[in-house]
Amino acid sequence: MEKRHLVLDKRGYSTLLWAVFLSTVLIPLLALTIELSRYFFAAQATANAAESAALAAATEIDKNIYESDGRTTLTSSVYTWAQTAALSSSGSLVSAGVNPKVGQININGTTVRVAVSANLDQLFPSIVPNITIVKNGTAEVRLLNN
């Protein structure tokens, strides 16, 4: 009789239901939320690095060439300054082991565009393959308008 009474007892079902719910739904959802917030934080930091790199590149216009024939030309140290600015403005990424890299620098008239990429493998588990963010920054060259 005692054995049959345990089988018919329904008090343990809600505990089992909550254990299954927490392990299959709530915990993975929490992990996904944390990972997505980490991704968006890294994307914003990479965008900040791209904007800083664009501002640094915009200051590296060869003013002598512009004054002589009106062409906007970047100096030879533009990549060095842009990379330095990108690294200094993304301190949180650098401290996590992610180093943003300046890719392409283009100038069109007085607008400078810089592409900065960051490989986020250090921030995510190894089951997520090769996450790379590429952000573009633009800056207007003000020096040439004076």
DSSP file (Angstrom, degrees, kcal/mol; ACC not computed):
  #  RESIDUE AA STRUCTURE BP1 BP2  ACC     N-H-->O    O-->H-N    N-H-->O    O-->H-N    TCO  KAPPA ALPHA  PHI   PSI    X-CA   Y-CA   Z-CA
    1    1 A M     >        0   0    0      0, 0.0     4,-1.7     0, 0.0     0, 0.0   0.000 360.0 360.0 360.0 -39.6    0.0    0.0    0.0
    2    2 A E  H  >  +     0   0    0      1,-0.2     4,-1.4     2,-0.2     0, 0.0   0.886 360.0  53.4 -62.8 -39.8    2.8    2.4    0.9
    3    3 A K  H  > S+     0   0    0      1,-0.2     4,-1.4     2,-0.2     3,-0.3   0.912 108.0  49.0 -64.5 -44.0    4.4    1.9   -2.5
    4    4 A R  H  > S+     0   0    0      1,-0.2     4,-1.8     2,-0.2    -1,-0.2   0.837 105.6  59.0 -64.8 -33.2    1.3    2.8   -4.4
    5    5 A H  H  X S+     0   0    0     -4,-1.7     4,-0.9     1,-0.2    -1,-0.2   0.868 103.8  51.0 -65.4 -37.2    0.8    5.9   -2.3
    6    6 A L  H  < S+     0   0    0     -4,-1.4    -1,-0.2    -3,-0.3    -2,-0.2   0.857 108.6  51.7 -68.2 -35.4    4.2    7.2   -3.4
    7    7 A V  H  < S+     0   0    0     -4,-1.4    -2,-0.2     1,-0.2    -1,-0.2   0.875 112.3  44.9 -69.7 -37.0    3.4    6.7   -7.1
    8    8 A L  H  < S+     0   0    0     -4,-1.8     2,-0.3     2,-0.0    -1,-0.2   0.619  87.5 106.7 -82.3 -13.1    0.1    8.6   -6.8
    9    9 A D     <  -     0   0    0     -4,-0.9     3,-0.3    -5,-0.2     4,-0.0  -0.532  47.8-173.2 -70.8 127.6    1.6   11.4   -4.8
   10   10 A K    >   +     0   0    0     -2,-0.3     3,-0.8     1,-0.2     4,-0.5   0.227  55.5 101.0-108.1  12.2    1.9   14.5   -7.1
   11   11 A R  T 3  S+     0   0    0      1,-0.2     4,-0.5     2,-0.1     3,-0.4   0.802  79.6  54.1 -70.0 -27.6    3.8   16.9   -4.8
   12   12 A G  T 3> S+     0   0    0     -3,-0.3     4,-1.9     1,-0.2    -1,-0.2   0.581  87.0  81.9 -83.5 -10.1    7.1   16.3   -6.5
   13   13 A Y  H <> S+     0   0    0     -3,-0.8     4,-2.8     1,-0.2    -1,-0.2   0.892  88.3  51.6 -65.2 -40.3    5.9   17.1  -10.0
   14   14 A S  H  > S+     0   0    0     -4,-0.5     4,-2.4    -3,-0.4    -1,-0.2   0.878 108.8  51.5 -67.6 -34.9    6.2   20.9   -9.7
   15   15 A T  H  > S+     0   0    0     -4,-0.5     4,-2.1     2,-0.2    -1,-0.2   0.925 112.6  45.9 -64.7 -43.3    9.8   20.6   -8.4
   16   16 A L  H  X S+     0   0    0     -4,-1.9     4,-2.3     2,-0.2    -2,-0.2   0.901 111.3  52.7 -64.7 -41.6   10.7   18.4  -11.4
   17   17 A L  H  X S+     0   0    0     -4,-2.8     4,-2.4     1,-0.2    -2,-0.2   0.919 111.1  46.2 -61.5 -44.6    8.9   20.8  -13.8
   18   18 A W  H  X S+     0   0    0     -4,-2.4     4,-2.7     2,-0.2     5,-0.2   0.876 110.9  52.8 -67.1 -37.4   10.9   23.8  -12.4
   19   19 A A  H  X S+     0   0    0     -4,-2.1     4,-2.0     2,-0.2    -2,-0.2   0.917 112.4  44.5 -64.1 -43.1   14.2   21.9  -12.6
   20   20 A V  H  X S+     0   0    0     -4,-2.3     4,-2.1     2,-0.2     5,-0.3   0.914 114.1  50.4 -66.6 -43.1   13.5   21.0  -16.3
   21   21 A F  H  X>S+     0   0    0     -4,-2.4     4,-2.3    -5,-0.2     5,-1.5   0.931 112.4  45.9 -61.5 -46.7   12.4   24.6  -17.1
   22   22 A L  I  <>S+     0   0    0     -4,-2.7     5,-2.3     1,-0.2    -1,-0.2   0.903 116.2  44.9 -64.1 -41.4   15.4   26.2  -15.5
   23   23 A S  I  <5S+     0   0    0     -4,-2.0    -1,-0.2    -5,-0.2    -2,-0.2   0.794 123.4  32.5 -77.5 -26.8   17.9   23.8  -17.1
   24   24 A T  I  <5S+     0   0    0     -4,-2.1    -2,-0.2    -5,-0.2    -1,-0.2   0.705 133.9  14.0-102.7 -21.5   16.4   23.9  -20.6
   25   25 A V  I  X5S+     0   0    0     -4,-2.3     4,-1.8    -5,-0.3    -3,-0.2   0.772 122.0  42.0-118.6 -57.1   15.0   27.4  -21.0
   26   26 A L  I  ><S+     0   0    0     -5,-1.5     4,-2.2     2,-0.2     5,-0.2   0.907 113.0  47.7 -71.5 -44.8   16.1   29.9  -18.4
   27   27 A I  H  ><S+     0   0    0     -5,-2.3     4,-2.3    -6,-0.2    -1,-0.2   0.933 114.3  46.1 -66.8 -45.9   19.8   29.2  -18.0
   28   28 A P  H  > S+     0   0    0      0, 0.0     4,-2.5     0, 0.0    -1,-0.2   0.882 112.3  52.7 -61.9 -35.3   20.5   29.1  -21.8
   29   29 A L  H  X S+     0   0    0     -4,-1.8     4,-2.1     2,-0.2    -2,-0.2   0.898 109.3  48.6 -65.6 -39.5   18.5   32.3  -22.2
   30   30 A L  H  X S+     0   0    0     -4,-2.2     4,-2.1     2,-0.2    -1,-0.2   0.912 111.4  49.6 -64.4 -43.4   20.6   34.0  -19.5
   31   31 A A  H  X S+     0   0    0     -4,-2.3     4,-2.4     1,-0.2    -2,-0.2   0.908 110.6  50.3 -62.9 -41.7   23.8   32.8  -21.2
   32   32 A L  H  X S+     0   0    0     -4,-2.5     4,-2.7     1,-0.2     5,-0.2   0.898 109.0  52.0 -63.2 -40.9   22.6   34.1  -24.6
   33   33 A T  H  X S+     0   0    0     -4,-2.1     4,-2.1     2,-0.2    -1,-0.2   0.912 110.5  47.7 -61.6 -43.5   21.8   37.5  -23.0
   34   34 A I  H  X S+     0   0    0     -4,-2.1     4,-1.9     2,-0.2    -2,-0.2   0.922 113.6  47.1 -64.3 -44.5   25.3   37.8  -21.5
   35   35 A E  H  X S+     0   0    0     -4,-2.4     4,-2.2     2,-0.2    -2,-0.2   0.894 111.8  50.1 -67.2 -39.9   27.0   36.8  -24.8
   36   36 A L  H  X S+     0   0    0     -4,-2.7     4,-2.6     2,-0.2     5,-0.2   0.901 110.2  50.0 -65.4 -39.3   24.9   39.2  -26.9
   37   37 A S  H  X S+     0   0    0     -4,-2.1     4,-2.1    -5,-0.2    -1,-0.2   0.883 110.1  51.1 -66.4 -36.1   25.6   42.1  -24.5
   38   38 A R  H  X S+     0   0    0     -4,-1.9     4,-2.2     2,-0.2    -2,-0.2   0.898 110.7  49.5 -64.4 -40.5   29.3   41.2  -24.8
   39   39 A Y  H  X S+     0   0    0     -4,-2.2     4,-2.5     2,-0.2    -2,-0.2   0.940 112.3  46.0 -63.8 -48.1   29.1   41.3  -28.6
   40   40 A F  H  X S+     0   0    0     -4,-2.6     4,-2.1     1,-0.2    -1,-0.2   0.849 111.4  52.9 -67.0 -33.0   27.3   44.6  -28.7
   41   41 A F  H  X S+     0   0    0     -4,-2.1     4,-2.2    -5,-0.2    -1,-0.2   0.924 111.6  45.9 -64.1 -44.6   29.7   46.1  -26.2
   42   42 A A  H  X S+     0   0    0     -4,-2.2     4,-2.2     2,-0.2    -2,-0.2   0.874 110.9  53.1 -66.7 -37.1   32.6   45.0  -28.4
   43   43 A A  H  X S+     0   0    0     -4,-2.5     4,-2.1     2,-0.2    -1,-0.2   0.905 110.3  47.4 -64.8 -40.5   30.9   46.3  -31.5
   44   44 A Q  H  X S+     0   0    0     -4,-2.1     4,-2.3     2,-0.2    -2,-0.2   0.904 111.3  50.6 -66.9 -40.8   30.5   49.7  -29.9
   45   45 A A  H  X S+     0   0    0     -4,-2.2     4,-2.0     1,-0.2    -2,-0.2   0.876 110.7  49.8 -64.4 -36.6   34.1   49.8  -28.8
   46   46 A T  H  X S+     0   0    0     -4,-2.2     4,-2.2     2,-0.2    -1,-0.2   0.883 109.4  51.4 -68.6 -38.2   35.2   48.9  -32.3
   47   47 A A  H  X S+     0   0    0     -4,-2.1     4,-2.2     2,-0.2    -2,-0.2   0.898 109.5  50.5 -64.5 -39.8   33.0   51.7  -33.7
   48   48 A N  H  X S+     0   0    0     -4,-2.3     4,-2.3     1,-0.2    -2,-0.2   0.897 109.6  50.9 -62.8 -39.9   34.6   54.1  -31.2
   49   49 A A  H  X S+     0   0    0     -4,-2.0     4,-2.4     1,-0.2    -2,-0.2   0.886 109.3  50.9 -64.3 -38.6   38.1   52.9  -32.4
   50   50 A A  H  X S+     0   0    0     -4,-2.2     4,-2.1     2,-0.2    87,-0.3   0.901 110.5  48.5 -66.3 -40.7   37.1   53.5  -36.0
   51   51 A E  H  X S+     0   0    0     -4,-2.2     4,-2.2     2,-0.2    -2,-0.2   0.910 112.8  47.9 -65.7 -41.2   35.9   57.0  -35.3
   52   52 A S  H  X S+     0   0    0     -4,-2.3     4,-2.3     1,-0.2    -2,-0.2   0.895 111.5  50.7 -65.7 -39.5   39.1   57.8  -33.4
   53   53 A A  H  X S+     0   0    0     -4,-2.4     4,-2.5     2,-0.2    -1,-0.2   0.884 109.4  51.2 -65.3 -37.7   41.2   56.4  -36.2
   54   54 A A  H  X S+     0   0    0     -4,-2.1     4,-2.1     2,-0.2    -2,-0.2   0.903 109.8  49.3 -66.1 -40.8   39.3   58.5  -38.7
   55   55 A L  H  X S+     0   0    0     -4,-2.2     4,-0.9     2,-0.2    -2,-0.2   0.908 112.6  47.8 -64.2 -40.8   39.9   61.7  -36.7
   56   56 A A  H  < S+     0   0    0     -4,-2.3     3,-0.5     1,-0.2     4,-0.4   0.902 112.3  49.3 -66.4 -39.7   43.6   60.8  -36.4
   57   57 A A  H >< S+     0   0    0     -4,-2.5     3,-1.2     1,-0.2    -1,-0.2   0.852 104.2  59.7 -67.2 -33.6   43.8   60.1  -40.1
   58   58 A A  H >< S+     0   0    0     -4,-2.1     3,-0.5     1,-0.3    -1,-0.2   0.771 101.0  55.1 -67.2 -24.4   42.1   63.4  -41.0
   59   59 A T  T 3< S+     0   0    0     -4,-0.9    -1,-0.3    -3,-0.5    -2,-0.2   0.601  94.6  72.1 -81.7  -9.4   44.9   65.3  -39.2
   60   60 A E  T <   +     0   0    0     -3,-1.2    15,-2.5    -4,-0.4     2,-0.4  -0.153  63.9 132.8-100.5  39.4   47.5   63.6  -41.4
   61   61 A I  B <   -A   74   0A   0     -3,-0.5     2,-1.1    13,-0.2    13,-0.2  -0.750  65.3-117.7 -86.4 133.8   46.7   65.4  -44.7
   62   62 A D     >  -     0   0    0     11,-3.5     4,-1.7    -2,-0.4    11,-0.4  -0.609  30.4-171.5 -74.9 102.6   49.7   66.8  -46.4
   63   63 A K  H  > S+     0   0    0     -2,-1.1     4,-2.6     1,-0.2     5,-0.2   0.816  78.7  59.7 -68.9 -32.0   49.0   70.5  -46.3
   64   64 A N  H  > S+     0   0    0      2,-0.2     4,-1.9     1,-0.2    -1,-0.2   0.923 107.3  45.2 -64.3 -43.5   51.9   71.4  -48.6
   65   65 A I  H  >>S+     0   0    0      2,-0.2     4,-2.5     1,-0.2     6,-0.7   0.899 113.3  51.4 -66.2 -39.1   50.5   69.3  -51.5
   66   66 A Y  H  X5S+     0   0    0     -4,-1.7     4,-1.7     4,-0.2    -2,-0.2   0.916 111.7  46.3 -64.1 -42.1   47.0   70.7  -50.9
   67   67 A E  H  <5S+     0   0    0     -4,-2.6    -1,-0.2     2,-0.2    -2,-0.2   0.828 115.0  47.7 -70.3 -30.7   48.2   74.3  -51.0
   68   68 A S  H  <5S-     0   0    0     -4,-1.9    -2,-0.2    -5,-0.2    -1,-0.2   0.932 137.8  -3.5 -79.3 -45.3   50.3   73.7  -54.1
   69   69 A D  H  <5S-     0   0    0     -4,-2.5    -3,-0.2     2,-0.2    -2,-0.2   0.369  92.3-110.1-133.4   7.1   47.9   71.9  -56.4
   70   70 A G     << +     0   0    0     -4,-1.7     2,-0.3    -5,-0.6    -4,-0.2   0.509  69.2 136.9  82.1   3.9   44.7   71.3  -54.4
   71   71 A R        -     0   0    0     -6,-0.7     2,-0.7    -9,-0.0    -1,-0.3  -0.658  51.3-135.6 -85.5 140.4   45.0   67.5  -54.0
   72   72 A T        +     0   0    0     -2,-0.3     2,-0.4    -6,-0.1    37,-0.1  -0.863  34.2 171.3 -95.0 116.5   44.2   65.9  -50.7
   73   73 A T        -     0   0    0     -2,-0.7   -11,-3.5   -11,-0.4     2,-0.2  -0.972  29.0-127.2-129.0 138.5   47.0   63.4  -50.0
   74   74 A L  B     -A   61   0A   0     -2,-0.4   -13,-0.2   -13,-0.2   -16,-0.1  -0.575  27.6-118.4 -82.6 147.7   47.6   61.5  -46.8
   75   75 A T    >   -     0   0    0    -15,-2.5     3,-1.2    -2,-0.2     4,-0.2  -0.275  28.2-104.9 -77.7 170.8   51.1   61.5  -45.2
   76   76 A S  T 3  S+     0   0    0      1,-0.2     3,-0.4     2,-0.1     4,-0.2   0.710 117.3  57.0 -71.5 -19.6   53.2   58.4  -44.8
   77   77 A S  T 3> S+     0   0    0      1,-0.2     4,-2.2     2,-0.1    -1,-0.2   0.261  73.6 104.8 -95.2  13.4   52.5   58.2  -41.1
   78   78 A V  H <> S+     0   0    0     -3,-1.2     4,-2.4     1,-0.2     5,-0.2   0.889  79.6  48.8 -64.1 -40.4   48.7   58.1  -41.4
   79   79 A Y  H  > S+     0   0    0     -3,-0.4     4,-2.5    -4,-0.2    -1,-0.2   0.883 110.4  52.0 -67.7 -36.7   48.5   54.4  -40.6
   80   80 A T  H  > S+     0   0    0     -4,-0.2     4,-2.2     2,-0.2    -2,-0.2   0.938 113.6  42.7 -63.5 -46.8   50.7   54.7  -37.6
   81   81 A W  H  X S+     0   0    0     -4,-2.2     4,-2.4     2,-0.2    -2,-0.2   0.895 114.7  50.1 -67.8 -39.7   48.6   57.5  -36.1
   82   82 A A  H  X S+     0   0    0     -4,-2.4     4,-2.3    -5,-0.2    -2,-0.2   0.912 112.2  47.4 -65.7 -41.7   45.3   55.9  -37.0
   83   83 A Q  H  X S+     0   0    0     -4,-2.5     4,-2.3     2,-0.2     5,-0.2   0.900 111.6  50.8 -66.5 -40.3   46.4   52.6  -35.4
   84   84 A T  H  X S+     0   0    0     -4,-2.2     4,-2.2    -5,-0.2    -2,-0.2   0.915 112.3  46.8 -62.4 -43.1   47.6   54.4  -32.3
   85   85 A A  H  X S+     0   0    0     -4,-2.4     4,-1.7     2,-0.2    -2,-0.2   0.892 111.0  51.9 -66.6 -39.3   44.3   56.3  -32.0
   86   86 A A  H  X S+     0   0    0     -4,-2.3     4,-0.5     1,-0.2    -2,-0.2   0.914 113.0  44.6 -64.2 -42.4   42.3   53.1  -32.5
   87   87 A L  H >< S+     0   0    0     -4,-2.3     3,-0.6     1,-0.2     7,-0.2   0.889 112.9  50.4 -69.6 -38.7   44.2   51.2  -29.7
   88   88 A S  H 3< S+     0   0    0     -4,-2.2     3,-0.5     1,-0.2    -1,-0.2   0.794 110.3  49.5 -73.0 -26.0   44.1   54.1  -27.3
   89   89 A S  H 3< S+     0   0    0     -4,-1.7    -1,-0.2     1,-0.2     3,-0.2   0.530 107.2  55.5 -90.0  -4.6   40.3   54.6  -27.6
   90   90 A S    <X  +     0   0    0     -3,-0.6     4,-2.3    -4,-0.5     3,-0.4  -0.336  61.2 145.3-121.2  51.8   39.4   50.9  -27.2
   91   91 A G  H  >  +     0   0    0     -3,-0.5     4,-2.4     1,-0.2     5,-0.2   0.825  70.0  56.0 -59.3 -35.3   41.1   50.3  -23.8
   92   92 A S  H  > S+     0   0    0      2,-0.2     4,-0.8     1,-0.2    -1,-0.2   0.875 110.4  44.9 -68.2 -36.1   38.4   47.8  -22.7
   93   93 A L  H >4>S+     0   0    0     -3,-0.4     5,-2.7     2,-0.2     3,-0.5   0.914 112.9  50.5 -70.5 -42.2   38.9   45.7  -25.7
   94   94 A V  H ><5S+     0   0    0     -4,-2.3     3,-1.5     1,-0.3    -2,-0.2   0.895 107.4  53.5 -63.7 -39.7   42.7   45.8  -25.5
   95   95 A S  H 3<5S+     0   0    0     -4,-2.4    -1,-0.3     1,-0.3    -2,-0.2   0.757 107.0  53.4 -67.2 -22.2   42.6   44.8  -21.8
   96   96 A A  T <<5S-     0   0    0     -4,-0.8    -1,-0.3    -3,-0.5    -2,-0.2   0.419 126.3-101.2 -89.2   0.8   40.5   41.8  -22.8
   97   97 A G  T < 5S+     0   0    0     -3,-1.5     2,-0.6     1,-0.3    -3,-0.2   0.571  83.9 125.5  93.1   9.7   43.1   40.7  -25.4
   98   98 A V      < -     0   0    0     -5,-2.7    -1,-0.3    -6,-0.1    -2,-0.2  -0.909  40.4-165.7-105.5 122.6   41.4   42.1  -28.5
   99   99 A N        -     0   0    0     -2,-0.6    20,-0.3    20,-0.2     2,-0.1  -0.912  14.0-140.4-111.3 109.7   43.4   44.4  -30.6
  100  100 A P        -     0   0    0      0, 0.0     2,-0.4     0, 0.0    18,-0.2  -0.409  18.8-150.6 -64.8 142.2   41.5   46.4  -33.2
  101  101 A K  E     -B  117   0B   0     16,-3.2    16,-2.7    -2,-0.1     2,-0.4  -0.957  11.1-127.9-121.8 134.0   43.4   46.8  -36.5
  102  102 A V  E     +B  116   0B   0     -2,-0.4    14,-0.2    14,-0.2     3,-0.1  -0.653  33.5 172.4 -77.9 127.1   43.2   49.6  -39.0
  103  103 A G  E     +     0   0B   0     12,-3.7     2,-0.3    -2,-0.4    -1,-0.2   0.733  51.1   9.2 -98.4 -95.9   42.5   48.3  -42.4
  104  104 A Q  E     -     0   0B   0     11,-0.0    11,-2.4     2,-0.0     2,-0.5  -0.701  53.2-165.7 -97.1 140.0   41.7   50.6  -45.3
  105  105 A I  E     +B  114   0B   0     -2,-0.3     2,-0.4     9,-0.2     9,-0.2  -0.984  14.9 178.2-123.3 119.6   42.0   54.4  -45.2
  106  106 A N  E     -B  113   0B   0      7,-2.9     7,-3.0    -2,-0.5     2,-0.4  -0.911  14.2-158.9-120.6 147.5   40.3   56.3  -48.1
  107  107 A I  E     +B  112   0B   0     -2,-0.4     2,-0.4     5,-0.2     5,-0.2  -0.995   9.7 178.2-127.0 131.4   40.1   60.0  -48.8
  108  108 A N  E >   -B  111   0B   0      3,-2.7     3,-1.9    -2,-0.4     2,-0.6  -0.913  68.9 -49.5-132.8 103.5   37.4   61.5  -51.0
  109  109 A G  T 3  S-     0   0    0     -2,-0.4   -37,-0.0     1,-0.3     0, 0.0  -0.594 123.6 -23.3  68.9-114.8   37.6   65.2  -51.2
  110  110 A T  T 3  S+     0   0    0     -2,-0.6    31,-3.2    -3,-0.1     2,-0.5   0.205 117.5  99.6-112.1  14.7   37.8   66.3  -47.6
  111  111 A T  E <   -BC 108 140B   0     -3,-1.9    -3,-2.7    29,-0.2     2,-0.5  -0.893  54.8-160.8-105.6 127.5   36.2   63.2  -46.1
  112  112 A V  E     -BC 107 139B   0     27,-3.1    27,-2.0    -2,-0.5     2,-0.4  -0.913   4.5-166.4-107.2 129.7   38.4   60.5  -44.6
  113  113 A R  E     -BC 106 138B   0     -7,-3.0    -7,-2.9    -2,-0.5     2,-0.4  -0.965   4.5-173.6-117.8 132.3   37.0   57.0  -44.2
  114  114 A V  E     -BC 105 137B   0     23,-2.8    23,-2.9    -2,-0.4     2,-0.5  -0.987  12.6-151.0-127.6 131.9   38.8   54.4  -42.0
  115  115 A A  E     - C   0 136B   0    -11,-2.4   -12,-3.7    -2,-0.4     2,-0.4  -0.892  15.0-173.2-101.6 128.7   37.9   50.7  -41.7
  116  116 A V  E     -BC 102 135B   0     19,-3.0    19,-2.9    -2,-0.5     2,-0.3  -0.981   2.4-166.9-122.8 132.1   38.8   49.1  -38.3
  117  117 A S  E     -BC 101 134B   0    -16,-2.7   -16,-3.2    -2,-0.4     2,-0.4  -0.879   4.9-168.9-118.6 152.3   38.4   45.3  -37.7
  118  118 A A  E     - C   0 133B   0     15,-2.3    15,-2.6    -2,-0.3     2,-0.6  -0.984  16.4-143.3-140.8 127.3   38.5   43.4  -34.4
  119  119 A N  E     - C   0 132B   0     -2,-0.4     3,-0.5   -20,-0.3    13,-0.2  -0.823  13.0-166.3 -90.6 118.5   38.7   39.6  -34.0
  120  120 A L    >>  +     0   0    0     11,-3.4     3,-1.4    -2,-0.6     4,-0.9   0.091  50.7 117.5 -96.9  22.1   36.6   38.7  -31.0
  121  121 A D  T 34 S+     0   0    0      1,-0.3     3,-0.4    10,-0.2    -1,-0.2   0.808  72.8  59.9 -59.6 -29.1   37.8   35.1  -30.5
  122  122 A Q  T 34 S+     0   0    0     -3,-0.5    -1,-0.3     1,-0.2    -2,-0.1   0.754 104.7  49.5 -69.2 -23.9   39.2   36.0  -27.1
  123  123 A L  T <4 S+     0   0    0     -3,-1.4    -1,-0.2     2,-0.1    -2,-0.2   0.673 107.3  54.4 -91.1 -18.1   35.7   37.1  -25.8
  124  124 A F  S  < S-     0   0    0     -4,-0.9     7,-0.0    -3,-0.4   -89,-0.0  -0.790  89.6 -91.9-121.4 158.7   33.6   34.1  -26.8
  125  125 A P    >   -     0   0    0      0, 0.0     3,-1.6     0, 0.0    -1,-0.1  -0.182  41.7-107.7 -64.1 161.7   33.8   30.4  -26.2
  126  126 A S  T 3  S+     0   0    0      1,-0.3     4,-0.1    -4,-0.1    -4,-0.0   0.628 111.8  73.6 -69.9 -12.2   35.6   28.2  -28.7
  127  127 A I  T 3  S+     0   0    0      1,-0.1    -1,-0.3     2,-0.1    -3,-0.0   0.700  85.0  73.5 -74.1 -16.5   32.3   26.7  -30.1
  128  128 A V  S <  S-     0   0    0     -3,-1.6     2,-0.3    -7,-0.1     3,-0.3  -0.871  86.5-140.3 -96.9 112.0   31.6   30.1  -31.8
  129  129 A P        -     0   0    0      0, 0.0    -2,-0.1     0, 0.0    -3,-0.1  -0.556  54.2 -29.1 -83.0 134.1   34.0   30.2  -34.8
  130  130 A N        -     0   0    0     -2,-0.3     2,-0.7     1,-0.2    -4,-0.0   0.803  60.4-168.8  38.7  79.6   35.8   33.4  -35.9
  131  131 A I        +     0   0    0     -3,-0.3   -11,-3.4    -7,-0.0     2,-0.4  -0.877  11.6 175.1 -97.2 113.8   33.8   36.4  -35.0
  132  132 A T  E     -C  119   0B   0     -2,-0.7     2,-0.4   -13,-0.2   -13,-0.2  -0.981  14.8-158.6-123.4 130.6   35.2   39.5  -36.7
  133  133 A I  E     -C  118   0B   0    -15,-2.6   -15,-2.3    -2,-0.4     2,-0.5  -0.900   4.1-167.7-107.4 134.6   33.6   42.9  -36.5
  134  134 A V  E     +C  117   0B   0     -2,-0.4     2,-0.3   -17,-0.2   -17,-0.2  -0.988  10.4 177.8-122.1 122.7   34.4   45.6  -39.1
  135  135 A K  E     -C  116   0B   0    -19,-2.9   -19,-3.0    -2,-0.5     2,-0.4  -0.933  17.5-141.6-123.7 148.4   33.3   49.2  -38.4
  136  136 A N  E     -C  115   0B   0     -2,-0.3     2,-0.4   -21,-0.2   -21,-0.2  -0.889  11.7-165.0-111.4 139.5   33.9   52.3  -40.5
  137  137 A G  E     -C  114   0B   0    -23,-2.9   -23,-2.8    -2,-0.4     2,-0.4  -0.939   3.5-162.6-119.9 146.0   34.7   55.7  -39.2
  138  138 A T  E     +C  113   0B   0     -2,-0.4     2,-0.3   -25,-0.2   -25,-0.2  -0.950   8.5 177.6-127.6 149.7   34.5   59.0  -41.0
  139  139 A A  E     -C  112   0B   0    -27,-2.0   -27,-3.1    -2,-0.4     2,-0.4  -0.993  23.8-130.1-148.3 147.4   35.9   62.4  -40.4
  140  140 A E  E     -C  111   0B   0     -2,-0.3     2,-0.8   -29,-0.2   -29,-0.2  -0.824  23.3-125.4 -99.5 135.0   35.9   65.7  -42.2
  141  141 A V        +     0   0    0    -31,-3.2     4,-0.2    -2,-0.4   -82,-0.1  -0.718  31.5 174.6 -82.5 113.1   39.2   67.5  -42.8
  142  142 A R    >   +     0   0    0     -2,-0.8     3,-1.3     1,-0.2     4,-0.5   0.737  66.3  72.5 -89.9 -26.8   38.6   71.0  -41.3
  143  143 A L  G >  S+     0   0    0      1,-0.3     3,-0.9   -85,-0.2    -1,-0.2   0.824  92.1  57.5 -60.0 -33.3   42.1   72.3  -41.8
  144  144 A L  G 3  S+     0   0    0      1,-0.2    -1,-0.3     2,-0.1    -2,-0.1   0.683  95.4  64.5 -75.5 -17.2   41.7   72.6  -45.5
  145  145 A N  G <         0   0    0     -3,-1.3    -1,-0.2     1,-0.2    -2,-0.2   0.677 360.0 360.0 -79.4 -16.2   38.7   74.9  -45.3
  146  146 A N    <         0   0    0     -3,-0.9    -1,-0.2    -4,-0.5    -2,-0.1   0.473 360.0 360.0 -81.3 360.0   40.7   77.7  -43.6
